[in-house]
Amino acid sequence: MSHMLFDNSGRPIHRIALLDQARVSDVVTQSDLIKFVKRHEKELGSILESKIESLGIYDPSNGVVTVTTDTPAMEAFHLMYTKELSCVGIVDENGMLIGNLSNSDLRGLEADRFSHLSLPVTEFLKIAKALSRPFATVLNSRLNALRALALPTGSTFKELLKLVEENRVHRAYVVDKDFKPVGIITLSDILHMLSVATS
């Protein structure tokens, strides 16, 4: 199964086009696979109740690349580019996780708004989210949405699966008791672990 989820160089494949008579009939994404796994979670047996740390699904020694709330968005995106990352965590002055900046936050940014990239990441996100959703929704749900991206150390695989599937997120941060990020788990990590565990 893992050869279907990763290319020859080991990079994850995020979506696959299904062809019918040389025409794309559908697209299967990693999120679709996670939804399928969640629907059939009972078939995973003991993996469900295993702690995420014991599954080797993330390596806490790798740490999490973060930026502070006052980091200009342009700097944060440059950091993501140079480190070949799709996201960085946003932390406050105490190192607590308060947000996530990802490549998809650039979606819809038009040339007349490039100046927004000079803003601190938190301000940039408020504007980016307001452009893609009603502003009141952004202001009222942002903190809850950010916290929904995280689960505490010692969580089970079942809790992780529920979090990513129900919130339709592509990654979950692992945080310590002080809400400081100690790891990050992507859909690719989950699918890789399942392909190894079930092969």
N, C-alpha and C positions, 0 to 999 in steps of 0.2 A: 504494500500500500504506500510506503514512503516514497517510492519512485514516482507516484502520481502527484504527490504534494510538494515536491522539491525538484528544481531543475538539476542539470548535470553538475553544476558547481555548488549545489547544496543550498541555493537561495530558495526561499519559499515561493510557491506559485499561489497567488491570491485569488485568481479566478480562472475558470476553464470554460471555453465556449464549446457547446454541444452542437454538432453539425447534423443536419438532415438534408441529404442530397446537395451537399456543398453550401448549404445556407445555415447560418446560425439560428438554431431553434430555441436555444436557451443558454443561460450562463449560470454556472454553479460557482458560488463564492465560498470562502472559508466560513463566513457566517452561516451559510446554508448547511455546511457540514457540521458545524457546532450545534445548530438547531436539530439536525438529525440525531446527533450523539445524545443530546439532552432528551429527546423523545424516546430513545432506546437506552437510557442510562442504566436501567436495571441489569442489562446484559454485561455491564462493566464489572459487576461483582464487587470484590473487596477494594478495587481501585477507588471507588466512590468515597469511602470513608477514610482513605489514606490522607495523611497530612501532605500538603503541597511540598513541603521541604523534603519529605522522604521519597518523593517521586522524581527528584532531580529535574523538576520542571523549570526551575530557575536557579541561578548560582548567586547566593548573597555576597560572595567575595567579589563579584563583578561590579557591585554597586549600581547606582542609578545616576545617569547624567541629568543634572538639574540646572536650572537658572533661577535667579531671584526675581521677585516681583518687579524690581526696577530695571531689569535688563532690557535694553531696547529689543524689540521684536526682530529687527534685522540681524542683530548679533546672535540671537537665539537660533534663527533659521540658518545662519552661517555655521554655527556650532553643529547643528544637525547635519548640514551638508558635509562638513569636513570629517565628522565622525561616522558618516553614512548611517544616520539614524532617521527613523520616521517620526520620532517625537522626543520631547524632553519634559521632565517634570518641572513644575513651578513650585518653589518653596518660599515660605516667608522668612523673616529675619531669624527665626528660631529653628529653621530647617524643617518645619512642618509642611507636608504636601498640601498645597491649596489649589493646584490646577495641573493642566496638561496642555501642551502646545504641540500640535502635530502638523504634518504636511497638508492635511486636508483643511487646516485653518486658512490656507492661502486661496482656497477655492472661492471664486467670485471676486477676488481682489482685482479691480480694474486700474488702469494706468493713472486715472485721476485720483486714486486713493493710495498710491505708492507711498506718499508721505506718512501714512499711518504706520509704516514699518519703523519709523524713528521713535514711536511711542513705546513706553514700557509694555512688556508682554501682557500684563493684566488689562491695561487700557486697550491695547490692540485687540485682545480677545473680546472685550465688551463690544467694540465696534463691529468686529467680524461676525460675532453671533447675532448682534442686532440686525445686521444686513441680511442674515439668513433666517431669522425667526422674529416674531413680534418682540419688541423691546421689553415689555413688561415680563414676558416669560423669562427672558435672559436675566433680568435683575432679580426676580424672585426665586429662580431655580438654580442659579449658577453654583452656589456653594453646595447645595444638595447634589447636583449633578457631578461636581468634582469629587465629593466624598464617595459617590457611588462607584467611582473608578477604582476604589481601594478595598482591600480586605486585610485583616490582621494576620500576622505570622501565626502559624498553628492552624490555619483554616484547612478545611478538607477540600478534596478535589470536587466533591459535590457542590460545596458552597461557591467555589470558583466557577464551575460550569453554570450554575444558576445566575451568578452575577453577570457574566459576559453574555449569556443568552438573553436574559430578561432585559438588560439595559442596552443590548445591541451595541456593545463596545468592542473594539479590536484589541484592547489590552486592559490589564488590571495591574495596578501597583500593589505591592505587598508593603505594608507599613508596620512599624513597631508600635509599642504601647503609647508612644508620644506622637504618633502619626507622622513619623519620619520615614521616608521611603527607603526600603532595604532591598527591593527587588522589583522586577517588572516581568509580567507574563503576557505574552502575545498569543493570538489565536494560532500562529505558526508553532509556538512552543507547545501548546496543548495538543495540536494535531500530530506533531512529531512524537511527543511522549506516547500518545495513544497508538501510533503506528509501530513504535518499538515494543510497547507493552503487550500488544495483541498479536505480534507476529511470531 
